[in-house]
Amino acid sequence: MEEMFGFLSIIVLGCGIYSFYAYIQMKKGGAINETLLLGRSYEEYKCKDREAFLSKSLPAVLIFAIAATVYGVIDFIHCYIKPMQTLDLVFMILFLIVLVAFLVYTGKLKKMYF
């Protein structure tokens, strides 16, 4: 069972790193990362105001990237290097709160701009 949680820490860490990459790409190029922000039902060209959507979603992407990366690193350390039950639990709860808030916020943005 512990190996499964260790694998999940690698997935969350990868998600955090990808989110940082998406943040930088959106900040530089201005294209909406459809994988992270839109999903299958939405397409970038249908956005009513791309600049406003990006300006409102970029802070959320950055916060999500930080939370996922920090939790991924802490969970990786907990599973593979040194057990830290309490710290891992606290950061898991914080990560889940940030994840849910990110999903709700970007869902509202999609309804507003698409």
Buried (B, 14 or more C-beta within 10 A) or exposed (E): EEEEBBEBBBEBBEBBBBBBEBBEBBEEEEEBBEEBBBEEEBEBEEBEEBEEBBEBBBEBBBBBBBBBBBBBBBBBBBBEEEEBEEEBEEBBEBBEEBBEBBEEBBEEBBEEBB
